[in-house]
Amino acid sequence: MTSTMRTTVGWHVEMEFMEDDQHTRAAALLRLPDGTEVRAHGHASRHHVDANQPRVGEEVAGARALNELAMQLLTKAHDEIDEVSGRTSHPIHV
C-alpha cells in the first residue's frame, strides 16, 4: 500500500533581532492557522575576547528562540491531547 503525502498547511515563523556589540536578542513569532500566536525569545552574549561576528550571535539567539518556540508547541499539543481525551496523556518527548 502506497501513501501519498501532500502539504495541507504551511507555517511561517517571523524572526526579529536586536543587537549591540556584546548581545543579540531574538524574538520569534508563529501564527497558527487557528489564529493562535506563539511567541518566544532567545539571547546570545559575546565573550569580550571573541571576534565580533553578528551572524553567529543571530544564529545562537535565533536557535534558542526557536527551541523555546518548539517547547511551547509541544506543551500546547500535550494540553490539547489531554483536553480532548479527558485524561493525562504520556509526555511528548523531543
C-alpha positions in Angstrom: 0.0 0.0 0.0 1.4 3.3 -1.0 0.6 6.5 0.8 0.9 9.9 -0.8 1.8 12.9 1.4 0.7 16.3 0.5 1.0 19.7 2.1 -2.2 20.8 3.7 -1.0 23.7 5.7 2.1 25.8 6.0 3.6 27.8 8.9 5.8 30.8 8.7 8.0 31.9 11.6 8.9 35.6 11.8 12.3 36.3 13.5 13.5 39.7 14.6 16.9 40.5 16.0 18.2 43.4 18.2 21.9 43.7 18.7 24.7 45.7 20.2 28.4 44.9 20.5 28.0 42.3 23.2 24.4 41.0 23.0 22.0 39.6 20.5 18.3 39.2 21.3 15.9 37.2 19.0 12.1 37.3 19.0 10.2 34.6 17.2 6.5 34.7 16.2 4.5 31.9 14.8 0.9 32.4 13.7 -1.0 29.1 13.6 -3.9 28.5 11.2 -6.4 28.7 14.1 -5.3 32.3 14.8 -3.1 31.4 17.8 0.1 33.3 18.1 3.1 31.7 19.8 6.0 34.0 20.8 9.4 33.1 22.1 12.7 34.8 22.8 16.4 33.9 22.7 19.6 35.6 23.8 23.3 35.3 23.0 26.3 37.1 24.6 29.7 37.6 23.0 32.7 37.0 25.2 34.9 40.0 25.2 37.9 38.0 23.7 35.7 36.7 20.8 35.6 38.3 17.4 32.6 40.5 16.7 30.5 38.2 14.4 26.9 39.4 14.4 25.7 36.5 12.2 26.9 34.0 14.8 25.0 35.9 17.6 21.9 35.8 15.4 22.3 32.1 14.9 22.7 31.3 18.6 19.9 33.7 19.7 17.7 32.5 16.9 18.2 28.9 17.7 17.4 29.5 21.3 14.2 31.3 20.4 13.2 28.5 18.0 13.9 25.9 20.7 11.7 27.8 23.2 9.0 28.0 20.4 9.3 24.2 19.9 8.9 23.5 23.6 5.8 25.8 23.7 4.3 24.0 20.8 4.9 20.6 22.4 3.2 21.8 25.6 0.3 23.2 23.6 -0.1 19.9 21.7 0.1 17.9 25.0 -2.6 20.1 26.6 -4.9 19.7 23.6 -4.5 15.9 23.7 -5.4 15.9 27.4 -8.3 18.2 26.9 -9.8 16.0 24.1 -9.1 12.7 25.9 -10.1 13.9 29.4 -7.1 12.3 30.9 -3.4 13.0 31.4 -1.5 11.6 28.5 2.0 10.4 28.2 4.7 13.1 27.9 5.6 14.1 24.4 9.4 13.7 24.0 11.6 15.8 21.7 
